Amino acid sequence: MTVAEIRAGASLAGVFGLRMLGLFFILPVFAVHAPQLAGGDSLTLVGMALGIYGLTQGVLQIPFGIASDRWGRKPVIYAGLVIFAAGSFLAAAAGDIWTAIAGRALQGAGAISSVVMALAADLTREQHRTKVMAMIGSTIGFTFALSLVAAPVLYRSIGMGGLFVITGLLALAAILVVKALVPDVSKGARAAPLAAGKPAAAAGGRIFLERELLRLNTGIFVLHFVLYAMFLVVPAMIVHAGLGIEEHWKLYLPVVLASFVLMVPPILYADRRNKAKPVMIGCVALLVAVLAAFAAAGADAGLLGLAGLLLGSFAAFNVLEALLPSLVSRIAPAHARGAAIGVYNTAQTLGLFFGGLGGGWIGGRFGAGGVFGASAGLALAWLAVAAGMRAVNPRRA
C-alpha cells in the first residue's frame, strides 16, 4: 500500500471509530439506567431505544449512498455526522424513554457507513481494498471493547446525559478528522460500483440474492442481533452478581484485554493461510456454545462464570467483526462491490434494530434465559448456513 492509501485507510477507520465509540458508549449502561426515565421500566421500550438506531440507519443507507454519488462523499459524511450529533444531544436531554427513542432514531438517520466505505474504495487500489475493510472492521471491534471499559466509569462521573453529549462531540470531532486527514478524491477517480450499462437496481437485486454473500449478510445480522440482545440483560446480571454499574469496568477490562490477545492468532491464521472459512466457522461455533452456556447458567453464573462467558463471546465477536467485511469485499464481484457493501451494512444495522426490539420483548416475558436461548438458536442457524460456504479465493497481492 502507498502512503496515501495507508493514510486514507487509517483516517477513515478513525472516523468509524469515533462514531462507533460514541454509539457503543451507551450499550453497557443504558439498560440499567433506563428505569430512571419515565416509561423506562418496560424492557421492550428499552430495547427499542437501543435498536431503533439500526432501523433508521438501515432505511437511509441507500439514499445516503446515492446522495454521495451525486454530491460527493465528504459533504454527505459531514451532513450525516451532524445529524448523528443532533440525535445525541436530543437523547442527552431526555427525561422519558420516548425522547430517548427519538434521539436514538435521529442518531441512526446519520447513515454514513456505506459512504465511508465507498470513500475508502475511491482512495485505494482494488488489490488493497480488503486490507482497508479489515482495518475498519478491526476498529469497530476495538471501539466496542474500549466502550465496555470506559462507559461504566464515565457513567459514574457524568451520567447518561453526559455520555450522550460525548457521543455528539465525538461525531463532531470526526468531521475534523475527515476534513484534515482524509485525502480528497481526484476528479474522475470515484470508484464506480456498477459496470457500465447495468442498472443499479438490477445489480443490487442480484447481489442481494447471491448465495455466498447471503451467508455473510445473515451472519452480520445475527452477530449484531445477539450483541444488542445480550446487553439488555448482561449489565443487570453483573449487578445481580454483586458488582455495581460503576464498577463493571473491573470485570470488562481484563476480559476485553484477554479477548484481544485471543483474537490475534485466528486473524493471522485466516489471513496468512487463507483459512477464513474455518476460522469463521470456529468462531460461530464458539458463539453458539457461549450463548447456550449463558442460557443454562442464568442469573446464577457468578462473577467468574460471567467473566469466562463474556471472554468467549467477546473473542468471537472481535474476530467476526474484523473478518466478515473483508470477506464481503473479497467475494463480491468488482463491478458490484459498492452494492454488496451497502446490502451488508443494511443487514448489520437491521440486526441492531431487531436485536434491541426482539431482545427487549423476549427478556420482558421470558427473562435473561429466554434472550440467550433465542440468541443461541439464531447463532446455530447461522452456523448451519455458514457451513456450506465455498472456500474463499486467496488474496491478490
VEXLO-97345 format. One record per residue (C-alpha): residue number from 1; x, y, z. Coordinates in nm, 3 decimals, always signed. Layout:
seq = NUM, xx = X, yy = Y, zz = Z .
...
//
This chain:
seq = 1, xx = +0.000, yy = +0.000, zz = +0.000 .
seq = 2, xx = +0.115, yy = +0.353, zz = -0.073 .
seq = 3, xx = +0.147, yy = +0.617, zz = +0.196 .
seq = 4, xx = -0.171, yy = +0.782, zz = +0.064 .
seq = 5, xx = -0.362, yy = +0.453, zz = +0.087 .
seq = 6, xx = -0.240, yy = +0.390, zz = +0.441 .
seq = 7, xx = -0.338, yy = +0.742, zz = +0.538 .
seq = 8, xx = -0.681, yy = +0.702, zz = +0.381 .
seq = 9, xx = -0.741, yy = +0.367, zz = +0.550 .
seq = 10, xx = -0.622, yy = +0.480, zz = +0.893 .
seq = 11, xx = -0.813, yy = +0.809, zz = +0.889 .
seq = 12, xx = -1.140, yy = +0.652, zz = +0.768 .
seq = 13, xx = -1.102, yy = +0.379, zz = +1.030 .
seq = 14, xx = -1.061, yy = +0.663, zz = +1.280 .
seq = 15, xx = -1.385, yy = +0.824, zz = +1.159 .
seq = 16, xx = -1.565, yy = +0.493, zz = +1.203 .
seq = 17, xx = -1.404, yy = +0.453, zz = +1.544 .
seq = 18, xx = -1.507, yy = +0.795, zz = +1.675 .
seq = 19, xx = -1.863, yy = +0.743, zz = +1.561 .
seq = 20, xx = -1.889, yy = +0.385, zz = +1.684 .
seq = 21, xx = -1.721, yy = +0.468, zz = +2.015 .
seq = 22, xx = -1.993, yy = +0.721, zz = +2.082 .
seq = 23, xx = -2.255, yy = +0.467, zz = +1.983 .
seq = 24, xx = -2.112, yy = +0.181, zz = +2.190 .
seq = 25, xx = -2.071, yy = +0.403, zz = +2.499 .
seq = 26, xx = -2.445, yy = +0.364, zz = +2.556 .
seq = 27, xx = -2.458, yy = -0.014, zz = +2.531 .
seq = 28, xx = -2.312, yy = -0.133, zz = +2.866 .
seq = 29, xx = -2.511, yy = +0.106, zz = +3.086 .
seq = 30, xx = -2.838, yy = +0.211, zz = +2.920 .
seq = 31, xx = -3.047, yy = -0.090, zz = +3.027 .
seq = 32, xx = -2.954, yy = -0.031, zz = +3.392 .
seq = 33, xx = -3.009, yy = +0.345, zz = +3.364 .
seq = 34, xx = -3.341, yy = +0.329, zz = +3.175 .
seq = 35, xx = -3.572, yy = +0.274, zz = +3.477 .
seq = 36, xx = -3.479, yy = +0.627, zz = +3.586 .
seq = 37, xx = -3.659, yy = +0.757, zz = +3.274 .
seq = 38, xx = -4.037, yy = +0.789, zz = +3.260 .
seq = 39, xx = -4.159, yy = +0.473, zz = +3.088 .
seq = 40, xx = -3.815, yy = +0.315, zz = +3.116 .
seq = 41, xx = -3.940, yy = +0.022, zz = +3.321 .
seq = 42, xx = -4.056, yy = -0.151, zz = +3.001 .
seq = 43, xx = -3.774, yy = -0.370, zz = +2.868 .
seq = 44, xx = -3.941, yy = -0.371, zz = +2.527 .
seq = 45, xx = -3.917, yy = +0.010, zz = +2.508 .
seq = 46, xx = -3.561, yy = -0.002, zz = +2.636 .
seq = 47, xx = -3.480, yy = -0.247, zz = +2.360 .
seq = 48, xx = -3.650, yy = -0.018, zz = +2.108 .
seq = 49, xx = -3.439, yy = +0.274, zz = +2.231 .
seq = 50, xx = -3.122, yy = +0.072, zz = +2.177 .
seq = 51, xx = -3.227, yy = -0.083, zz = +1.848 .
seq = 52, xx = -3.420, yy = +0.188, zz = +1.662 .
seq = 53, xx = -3.086, yy = +0.338, zz = +1.564 .
seq = 54, xx = -3.042, yy = +0.036, zz = +1.339 .
seq = 55, xx = -3.382, yy = +0.079, zz = +1.173 .
seq = 56, xx = -3.329, yy = +0.439, zz = +1.062 .
seq = 57, xx = -2.970, yy = +0.357, zz = +0.971 .
seq = 58, xx = -3.080, yy = +0.065, zz = +0.754 .
seq = 59, xx = -3.357, yy = +0.260, zz = +0.579 .
seq = 60, xx = -3.127, yy = +0.552, zz = +0.492 .
seq = 61, xx = -2.808, yy = +0.367, zz = +0.389 .
seq = 62, xx = -2.900, yy = +0.356, zz = +0.020 .
seq = 63, xx = -3.031, yy = +0.716, zz = -0.004 .
seq = 64, xx = -2.708, yy = +0.842, zz = +0.156 .
seq = 65, xx = -2.507, yy = +0.636, zz = -0.089 .
seq = 66, xx = -2.698, yy = +0.781, zz = -0.385 .
seq = 67, xx = -2.652, yy = +1.131, zz = -0.246 .
seq = 68, xx = -2.276, yy = +1.074, zz = -0.214 .
seq = 69, xx = -2.260, yy = +0.967, zz = -0.579 .
seq = 70, xx = -2.426, yy = +1.294, zz = -0.677 .
seq = 71, xx = -2.280, yy = +1.549, zz = -0.437 .
seq = 72, xx = -1.957, yy = +1.385, zz = -0.327 .
seq = 73, xx = -1.855, yy = +1.161, zz = -0.037 .
seq = 74, xx = -1.722, yy = +1.419, zz = +0.208 .
seq = 75, xx = -2.021, yy = +1.660, zz = +0.208 .
seq = 76, xx = -2.258, yy = +1.369, zz = +0.272 .
seq = 77, xx = -2.035, yy = +1.237, zz = +0.552 .
seq = 78, xx = -2.034, yy = +1.584, zz = +0.711 .
seq = 79, xx = -2.415, yy = +1.601, zz = +0.695 .
seq = 80, xx = -2.453, yy = +1.252, zz = +0.842 .
seq = 81, xx = -2.221, yy = +1.327, zz = +1.132 .
seq = 82, xx = -2.411, yy = +1.650, zz = +1.211 .
seq = 83, xx = -2.740, yy = +1.457, zz = +1.214 .
seq = 84, xx = -2.586, yy = +1.193, zz = +1.441 .
seq = 85, xx = -2.461, yy = +1.464, zz = +1.678 .
seq = 86, xx = -2.806, yy = +1.631, zz = +1.686 .
seq = 87, xx = -2.962, yy = +1.298, zz = +1.783 .
seq = 88, xx = -2.705, yy = +1.255, zz = +2.057 .
seq = 89, xx = -2.780, yy = +1.594, zz = +2.207 .
seq = 90, xx = -3.156, yy = +1.526, zz = +2.192 .
seq = 91, xx = -3.108, yy = +1.197, zz = +2.376 .
seq = 92, xx = -2.890, yy = +1.373, zz = +2.633 .
seq = 93, xx = -3.185, yy = +1.593, zz = +2.727 .
seq = 94, xx = -3.431, yy = +1.301, zz = +2.752 .
seq = 95, xx = -3.637, yy = +1.272, zz = +3.067 .
seq = 96, xx = -3.856, yy = +0.993, zz = +2.931 .
seq = 97, xx = -3.800, yy = +0.682, zz = +2.723 .
seq = 98, xx = -3.982, yy = +0.816, zz = +2.416 .
seq = 99, xx = -3.749, yy = +1.117, zz = +2.389 .
seq = 100, xx = -3.455, yy = +0.879, zz = +2.419 .
seq = 101, xx = -3.606, yy = +0.669, zz = +2.139 .
seq = 102, xx = -3.644, yy = +0.981, zz = +1.923 .
seq = 103, xx = -3.283, yy = +1.079, zz = +1.988 .
seq = 104, xx = -3.158, yy = +0.733, zz = +1.901 .
seq = 105, xx = -3.366, yy = +0.732, zz = +1.582 .
seq = 106, xx = -3.213, yy = +1.065, zz = +1.483 .
seq = 107, xx = -2.865, yy = +0.929, zz = +1.555 .
seq = 108, xx = -2.932, yy = +0.645, zz = +1.314 .
seq = 109, xx = -3.053, yy = +0.885, zz = +1.047 .
seq = 110, xx = -2.691, yy = +0.993, zz = +1.000 .
seq = 111, xx = -2.640, yy = +0.681, zz = +0.788 .
seq = 112, xx = -2.286, yy = +0.722, zz = +0.656 .
seq = 113, xx = -2.140, yy = +0.373, zz = +0.692 .
seq = 114, xx = -2.169, yy = +0.283, zz = +0.325 .
seq = 115, xx = -2.047, yy = +0.627, zz = +0.221 .
seq = 116, xx = -1.733, yy = +0.592, zz = +0.433 .
seq = 117, xx = -1.665, yy = +0.251, zz = +0.281 .
seq = 118, xx = -1.727, yy = +0.387, zz = -0.068 .
seq = 119, xx = -1.478, yy = +0.666, zz = +0.002 .
seq = 120, xx = -1.228, yy = +0.403, zz = +0.116 .
seq = 121, xx = -1.279, yy = +0.227, zz = -0.217 .
seq = 122, xx = -1.230, yy = +0.556, zz = -0.404 .
seq = 123, xx = -0.896, yy = +0.615, zz = -0.231 .
seq = 124, xx = -0.742, yy = +0.268, zz = -0.258 .
seq = 125, xx = -0.650, yy = +0.036, zz = -0.540 .
seq = 126, xx = -0.862, yy = -0.273, zz = -0.582 .
seq = 127, xx = -0.596, yy = -0.516, zz = -0.463 .
seq = 128, xx = -0.564, yy = -0.331, zz = -0.131 .
seq = 129, xx = -0.932, yy = -0.266, zz = -0.052 .
seq = 130, xx = -0.972, yy = -0.578, zz = +0.158 .
seq = 131, xx = -0.693, yy = -0.452, zz = +0.385 .
seq = 132, xx = -0.875, yy = -0.123, zz = +0.437 .
seq = 133, xx = -1.205, yy = -0.302, zz = +0.505 .
seq = 134, xx = -1.024, yy = -0.518, zz = +0.761 .
seq = 135, xx = -0.881, yy = -0.203, zz = +0.924 .
seq = 136, xx = -1.231, yy = -0.059, zz = +0.955 .
seq = 137, xx = -1.374, yy = -0.386, zz = +1.088 .
seq = 138, xx = -1.096, yy = -0.418, zz = +1.344 .
seq = 139, xx = -1.155, yy = -0.061, zz = +1.458 .
seq = 140, xx = -1.520, yy = -0.140, zz = +1.527 .
seq = 141, xx = -1.413, yy = -0.430, zz = +1.748 .
seq = 142, xx = -1.160, yy = -0.214, zz = +1.930 .
seq = 143, xx = -1.405, yy = +0.068, zz = +1.997 .
seq = 144, xx = -1.661, yy = -0.180, zz = +2.125 .
seq = 145, xx = -1.406, yy = -0.317, zz = +2.369 .
seq = 146, xx = -1.295, yy = +0.030, zz = +2.479 .
seq = 147, xx = -1.654, yy = +0.139, zz = +2.541 .
seq = 148, xx = -1.716, yy = -0.157, zz = +2.773 .
seq = 149, xx = -1.433, yy = -0.042, zz = +2.997 .
seq = 150, xx = -1.480, yy = +0.334, zz = +2.975 .
seq = 151, xx = -1.860, yy = +0.367, zz = +2.981 .
seq = 152, xx = -1.923, yy = +0.247, zz = +3.340 .
seq = 153, xx = -1.652, yy = +0.481, zz = +3.471 .
seq = 154, xx = -1.783, yy = +0.779, zz = +3.274 .
seq = 155, xx = -2.142, yy = +0.698, zz = +3.369 .
seq = 156, xx = -2.050, yy = +0.728, zz = +3.734 .
seq = 157, xx = -1.893, yy = +1.069, zz = +3.674 .
seq = 158, xx = -2.121, yy = +1.235, zz = +3.418 .
seq = 159, xx = -2.434, yy = +1.023, zz = +3.397 .
seq = 160, xx = -2.624, yy = +0.908, zz = +3.090 .
seq = 161, xx = -2.680, yy = +1.262, zz = +2.967 .
seq = 162, xx = -2.307, yy = +1.323, zz = +2.974 .
seq = 163, xx = -2.243, yy = +1.004, zz = +2.778 .
seq = 164, xx = -2.482, yy = +1.116, zz = +2.506 .
seq = 165, xx = -2.312, yy = +1.456, zz = +2.496 .
seq = 166, xx = -1.979, yy = +1.280, zz = +2.448 .
seq = 167, xx = -2.126, yy = +1.083, zz = +2.157 .
seq = 168, xx = -2.227, yy = +1.409, zz = +1.992 .
seq = 169, xx = -1.889, yy = +1.569, zz = +2.048 .
seq = 170, xx = -1.710, yy = +1.263, zz = +1.907 .
seq = 171, xx = -1.924, yy = +1.284, zz = +1.593 .
seq = 172, xx = -1.828, yy = +1.649, zz = +1.551 .
seq = 173, xx = -1.462, yy = +1.556, zz = +1.608 .
seq = 174, xx = -1.497, yy = +1.300, zz = +1.328 .
seq = 175, xx = -1.586, yy = +1.587, zz = +1.092 .
seq = 176, xx = -1.250, yy = +1.745, zz = +1.168 .
seq = 177, xx = -1.075, yy = +1.412, zz = +1.104 .
seq = 178, xx = -1.242, yy = +1.381, zz = +0.762 .
seq = 179, xx = -1.156, yy = +1.738, zz = +0.670 .
seq = 180, xx = -0.796, yy = +1.738, zz = +0.793 .
seq = 181, xx = -0.675, yy = +1.383, zz = +0.740 .
seq = 182, xx = -0.880, yy = +1.205, zz = +0.474 .
seq = 183, xx = -0.738, yy = +1.274, zz = +0.125 .
seq = 184, xx = -0.963, yy = +1.427, zz = -0.137 .
seq = 185, xx = -1.078, yy = +1.212, zz = -0.426 .
seq = 186, xx = -0.927, yy = +1.328, zz = -0.751 .
seq = 187, xx = -1.173, yy = +1.420, zz = -1.023 .
seq = 188, xx = -1.288, yy = +1.114, zz = -1.210 .
seq = 189, xx = -1.133, yy = +0.873, zz = -0.959 .
seq = 190, xx = -1.453, yy = +0.781, zz = -0.779 .
seq = 191, xx = -1.498, yy = +0.405, zz = -0.790 .
seq = 192, xx = -1.796, yy = +0.302, zz = -0.999 .
seq = 193, xx = -1.993, yy = +0.047, zz = -0.802 .
seq = 194, xx = -2.162, yy = -0.096, zz = -1.109 .
seq = 195, xx = -2.044, yy = -0.193, zz = -1.453 .
seq = 196, xx = -2.143, yy = +0.033, zz = -1.737 .
seq = 197, xx = -2.485, yy = -0.043, zz = -1.875 .
seq = 198, xx = -2.608, yy = -0.242, zz = -1.573 .
seq = 199, xx = -2.897, yy = -0.076, zz = -1.390 .
seq = 200, xx = -2.826, yy = -0.018, zz = -1.022 .
seq = 201, xx = -3.148, yy = -0.178, zz = -0.906 .
seq = 202, xx = -3.087, yy = -0.495, zz = -1.106 .
seq = 203, xx = -2.730, yy = -0.529, zz = -0.983 .
seq = 204, xx = -2.838, yy = -0.461, zz = -0.627 .
seq = 205, xx = -3.104, yy = -0.730, zz = -0.657 .
seq = 206, xx = -2.855, yy = -0.985, zz = -0.788 .
seq = 207, xx = -2.611, yy = -0.902, zz = -0.510 .
seq = 208, xx = -2.887, yy = -0.938, zz = -0.252 .
seq = 209, xx = -2.961, yy = -1.290, zz = -0.379 .
seq = 210, xx = -2.601, yy = -1.404, zz = -0.434 .
seq = 211, xx = -2.565, yy = -1.718, zz = -0.221 .
seq = 212, xx = -2.222, yy = -1.664, zz = -0.069 .
seq = 213, xx = -2.293, yy = -1.302, zz = +0.019 .
seq = 214, xx = -2.627, yy = -1.406, zz = +0.169 .
seq = 215, xx = -2.435, yy = -1.627, zz = +0.412 .
seq = 216, xx = -2.223, yy = -1.331, zz = +0.523 .
seq = 217, xx = -2.521, yy = -1.094, zz = +0.542 .
seq = 218, xx = -2.706, yy = -1.349, zz = +0.755 .
seq = 219, xx = -2.401, yy = -1.367, zz = +0.977 .
seq = 220, xx = -2.364, yy = -0.995, zz = +1.040 .
seq = 221, xx = -2.738, yy = -0.968, zz = +1.107 .
seq = 222, xx = -2.723, yy = -1.245, zz = +1.368 .
seq = 223, xx = -2.399, yy = -1.114, zz = +1.522 .
seq = 224, xx = -2.546, yy = -0.770, zz = +1.590 .
seq = 225, xx = -2.883, yy = -0.910, zz = +1.694 .
seq = 226, xx = -2.702, yy = -1.114, zz = +1.958 .
seq = 227, xx = -2.484, yy = -0.821, zz = +2.065 .
seq = 228, xx = -2.774, yy = -0.584, zz = +2.131 .
seq = 229, xx = -2.997, yy = -0.851, zz = +2.285 .
seq = 230, xx = -2.716, yy = -0.954, zz = +2.523 .
seq = 231, xx = -2.663, yy = -0.605, zz = +2.657 .
seq = 232, xx = -3.026, yy = -0.570, zz = +2.752 .
seq = 233, xx = -2.968, yy = -0.833, zz = +3.021 .
seq = 234, xx = -2.592, yy = -0.870, zz = +3.087 .
seq = 235, xx = -2.547, yy = -0.543, zz = +3.285 .
seq = 236, xx = -2.828, yy = -0.642, zz = +3.524 .
seq = 237, xx = -2.675, yy = -0.990, zz = +3.559 .
seq = 238, xx = -2.343, yy = -0.834, zz = +3.662 .
seq = 239, xx = -2.520, yy = -0.614, zz = +3.917 .
seq = 240, xx = -2.702, yy = -0.922, zz = +4.049 .
seq = 241, xx = -2.364, yy = -1.097, zz = +4.084 .
seq = 242, xx = -2.253, yy = -0.822, zz = +4.322 .
seq = 243, xx = -2.076, yy = -0.560, zz = +4.109 .
seq = 244, xx = -2.233, yy = -0.213, zz = +4.089 .
seq = 245, xx = -2.269, yy = -0.047, zz = +3.749 .
seq = 246, xx = -1.987, yy = +0.198, zz = +3.821 .
seq = 247, xx = -1.754, yy = -0.098, zz = +3.889 .
seq = 248, xx = -1.833, yy = -0.302, zz = +3.579 .
seq = 249, xx = -1.502, yy = -0.193, zz = +3.427 .
seq = 250, xx = -1.328, yy = -0.420, zz = +3.680 .
seq = 251, xx = -1.489, yy = -0.714, zz = +3.504 .
seq = 252, xx = -1.476, yy = -0.580, zz = +3.149 .
seq = 253, xx = -1.114, yy = -0.462, zz = +3.146 .
seq = 254, xx = -0.937, yy = -0.797, zz = +3.200 .
seq = 255, xx = -1.193, yy = -0.976, zz = +2.982 .
seq = 256, xx = -1.150, yy = -0.727, zz = +2.696 .
seq = 257, xx = -0.770, yy = -0.737, zz = +2.712 .
seq = 258, xx = -0.770, yy = -1.116, zz = +2.714 .
seq = 259, xx = -1.017, yy = -1.126, zz = +2.423 .
seq = 260, xx = -0.783, yy = -0.916, zz = +2.210 .
seq = 261, xx = -0.495, yy = -1.149, zz = +2.288 .
seq = 262, xx = -0.712, yy = -1.443, zz = +2.184 .
seq = 263, xx = -0.823, yy = -1.259, zz = +1.869 .
seq = 264, xx = -0.477, yy = -1.223, zz = +1.714 .
seq = 265, xx = -0.387, yy = -1.587, zz = +1.631 .
seq = 266, xx = -0.708, yy = -1.671, zz = +1.439 .
seq = 267, xx = -0.696, yy = -1.345, zz = +1.243 .
seq = 268, xx = -0.333, yy = -1.407, zz = +1.143 .
seq = 269, xx = -0.410, yy = -1.770, zz = +1.060 .
seq = 270, xx = -0.708, yy = -1.671, zz = +0.844 .
seq = 271, xx = -0.507, yy = -1.409, zz = +0.659 .
seq = 272, xx = -0.172, yy = -1.584, zz = +0.609 .
seq = 273, xx = -0.301, yy = -1.937, zz = +0.547 .
seq = 274, xx = -0.614, yy = -1.832, zz = +0.359 .
seq = 275, xx = -0.827, yy = -2.013, zz = +0.616 .
seq = 276, xx = -1.104, yy = -1.756, zz = +0.654 .
seq = 277, xx = -1.385, yy = -2.013, zz = +0.635 .
seq = 278, xx = -1.265, yy = -2.249, zz = +0.912 .
seq = 279, xx = -1.185, yy = -1.951, zz = +1.137 .
seq = 280, xx = -1.532, yy = -1.809, zz = +1.081 .
seq = 281, xx = -1.699, yy = -2.146, zz = +1.143 .
seq = 282, xx = -1.497, yy = -2.194, zz = +1.461 .
seq = 283, xx = -1.591, yy = -1.852, zz = +1.596 .
seq = 284, xx = -1.961, yy = -1.901, zz = +1.521 .
seq = 285, xx = -1.948, yy = -2.241, zz = +1.695 .
seq = 286, xx = -1.784, yy = -2.074, zz = +1.996 .
seq = 287, xx = -2.060, yy = -1.813, zz = +1.999 .
seq = 288, xx = -2.328, yy = -2.084, zz = +1.997 .
seq = 289, xx = -2.161, yy = -2.263, zz = +2.288 .
seq = 290, xx = -2.122, yy = -1.945, zz = +2.493 .
seq = 291, xx = -2.484, yy = -1.836, zz = +2.440 .
seq = 292, xx = -2.610, yy = -2.183, zz = +2.532 .
seq = 293, xx = -2.399, yy = -2.172, zz = +2.850 .
seq = 294, xx = -2.537, yy = -1.825, zz = +2.931 .
seq = 295, xx = -2.892, yy = -1.960, zz = +2.890 .
seq = 296, xx = -2.817, yy = -2.258, zz = +3.116 .
seq = 297, xx = -2.642, yy = -2.054, zz = +3.387 .
seq = 298, xx = -2.891, yy = -1.768, zz = +3.401 .
seq = 299, xx = -2.855, yy = -1.524, zz = +3.690 .
seq = 300, xx = -2.657, yy = -1.776, zz = +3.897 .
seq = 301, xx = -2.339, yy = -1.770, zz = +3.686 .
seq = 302, xx = -2.144, yy = -1.560, zz = +3.939 .
seq = 303, xx = -1.874, yy = -1.310, zz = +3.851 .
seq = 304, xx = -1.615, yy = -1.568, zz = +3.748 .
seq = 305, xx = -1.867, yy = -1.753, zz = +3.535 .
seq = 306, xx = -1.981, yy = -1.430, zz = +3.370 .
seq = 307, xx = -1.619, yy = -1.332, zz = +3.306 .
seq = 308, xx = -1.549, yy = -1.662, zz = +3.131 .
seq = 309, xx = -1.863, yy = -1.647, zz = +2.918 .
seq = 310, xx = -1.806, yy = -1.283, zz = +2.825 .
seq = 311, xx = -1.446, yy = -1.365, zz = +2.730 .
seq = 312, xx = -1.566, yy = -1.629, zz = +2.486 .
seq = 313, xx = -1.834, yy = -1.405, zz = +2.336 .
seq = 314, xx = -1.604, yy = -1.102, zz = +2.301 .
seq = 315, xx = -1.327, yy = -1.306, zz = +2.140 .
seq = 316, xx = -1.572, yy = -1.448, zz = +1.886 .
seq = 317, xx = -1.729, yy = -1.106, zz = +1.823 .
seq = 318, xx = -1.395, yy = -0.933, zz = +1.767 .
seq = 319, xx = -1.273, yy = -1.191, zz = +1.517 .
seq = 320, xx = -1.601, yy = -1.200, zz = +1.325 .
seq = 321, xx = -1.636, yy = -0.820, zz = +1.322 .
seq = 322, xx = -1.295, yy = -0.793, zz = +1.154 .
seq = 323, xx = -1.335, yy = -1.095, zz = +0.925 .
seq = 324, xx = -1.682, yy = -1.054, zz = +0.776 .
seq = 325, xx = -1.643, yy = -0.718, zz = +0.592 .
seq = 326, xx = -1.313, yy = -0.837, zz = +0.449 .
seq = 327, xx = -1.485, yy = -1.149, zz = +0.315 .
seq = 328, xx = -1.763, yy = -0.940, zz = +0.159 .
seq = 329, xx = -1.510, yy = -0.726, zz = -0.027 .
seq = 330, xx = -1.328, yy = -1.039, zz = -0.148 .
seq = 331, xx = -1.633, yy = -1.237, zz = -0.259 .
seq = 332, xx = -1.831, yy = -0.955, zz = -0.423 .
seq = 333, xx = -1.762, yy = -0.903, zz = -0.796 .
seq = 334, xx = -1.561, yy = -0.589, zz = -0.865 .
seq = 335, xx = -1.839, yy = -0.425, zz = -1.065 .
seq = 336, xx = -2.089, yy = -0.458, zz = -0.776 .
seq = 337, xx = -1.871, yy = -0.425, zz = -0.467 .
seq = 338, xx = -2.039, yy = -0.100, zz = -0.363 .
seq = 339, xx = -2.383, yy = -0.258, zz = -0.381 .
seq = 340, xx = -2.261, yy = -0.561, zz = -0.185 .
seq = 341, xx = -2.121, yy = -0.342, zz = +0.093 .
seq = 342, xx = -2.447, yy = -0.146, zz = +0.105 .
seq = 343, xx = -2.653, yy = -0.462, zz = +0.149 .
seq = 344, xx = -2.408, yy = -0.589, zz = +0.413 .
seq = 345, xx = -2.431, yy = -0.265, zz = +0.612 .
seq = 346, xx = -2.811, yy = -0.272, zz = +0.590 .
seq = 347, xx = -2.817, yy = -0.629, zz = +0.727 .
seq = 348, xx = -2.584, yy = -0.517, zz = +1.008 .
seq = 349, xx = -2.798, yy = -0.223, zz = +1.115 .
seq = 350, xx = -3.122, yy = -0.421, zz = +1.093 .
seq = 351, xx = -2.958, yy = -0.672, zz = +1.326 .
seq = 352, xx = -2.915, yy = -0.388, zz = +1.576 .
seq = 353, xx = -3.283, yy = -0.295, zz = +1.549 .
seq = 354, xx = -3.426, yy = -0.643, zz = +1.579 .
seq = 355, xx = -3.175, yy = -0.736, zz = +1.848 .
seq = 356, xx = -3.285, yy = -0.443, zz = +2.060 .
seq = 357, xx = -3.658, yy = -0.476, zz = +1.995 .
seq = 358, xx = -3.671, yy = -0.857, zz = +1.992 .
seq = 359, xx = -3.434, yy = -0.893, zz = +2.285 .
seq = 360, xx = -3.640, yy = -0.647, zz = +2.489 .
seq = 361, xx = -3.965, yy = -0.825, zz = +2.408 .
seq = 362, xx = -3.822, yy = -1.170, zz = +2.485 .
seq = 363, xx = -3.646, yy = -1.050, zz = +2.801 .
seq = 364, xx = -3.961, yy = -0.884, zz = +2.931 .
seq = 365, xx = -4.155, yy = -1.210, zz = +2.900 .
seq = 366, xx = -3.901, yy = -1.489, zz = +2.945 .
seq = 367, xx = -3.611, yy = -1.326, zz = +3.127 .
seq = 368, xx = -3.241, yy = -1.343, zz = +3.052 .
seq = 369, xx = -3.255, yy = -1.717, zz = +2.985 .
seq = 370, xx = -3.505, yy = -1.659, zz = +2.707 .
seq = 371, xx = -3.286, yy = -1.391, zz = +2.549 .
seq = 372, xx = -2.981, yy = -1.616, zz = +2.547 .
seq = 373, xx = -3.178, yy = -1.919, zz = +2.433 .
seq = 374, xx = -3.323, yy = -1.731, zz = +2.135 .
seq = 375, xx = -2.981, yy = -1.586, zz = +2.054 .
seq = 376, xx = -2.822, yy = -1.932, zz = +2.069 .
seq = 377, xx = -3.088, yy = -2.063, zz = +1.830 .
seq = 378, xx = -3.016, yy = -1.785, zz = +1.582 .
seq = 379, xx = -2.641, yy = -1.840, zz = +1.608 .
seq = 380, xx = -2.693, yy = -2.213, zz = +1.549 .
seq = 381, xx = -2.893, yy = -2.134, zz = +1.236 .
seq = 382, xx = -2.606, yy = -1.910, zz = +1.121 .
seq = 383, xx = -2.362, yy = -2.194, zz = +1.181 .
seq = 384, xx = -2.570, yy = -2.421, zz = +0.957 .
seq = 385, xx = -2.584, yy = -2.154, zz = +0.685 .
seq = 386, xx = -2.211, yy = -2.078, zz = +0.707 .
seq = 387, xx = -2.110, yy = -2.445, zz = +0.694 .
seq = 388, xx = -2.197, yy = -2.465, zz = +0.323 .
seq = 389, xx = -1.985, yy = -2.165, zz = +0.227 .
seq = 390, xx = -1.732, yy = -2.216, zz = -0.051 .
seq = 391, xx = -1.364, yy = -2.171, zz = +0.028 .
seq = 392, xx = -1.258, yy = -1.812, zz = -0.032 .
seq = 393, xx = -1.007, yy = -1.743, zz = -0.306 .
seq = 394, xx = -0.661, yy = -1.626, zz = -0.188 .
seq = 395, xx = -0.600, yy = -1.253, zz = -0.164 .
seq = 396, xx = -0.445, yy = -1.085, zz = -0.458 .
seq = 397, xx = -0.120, yy = -0.903, zz = -0.382 .
//
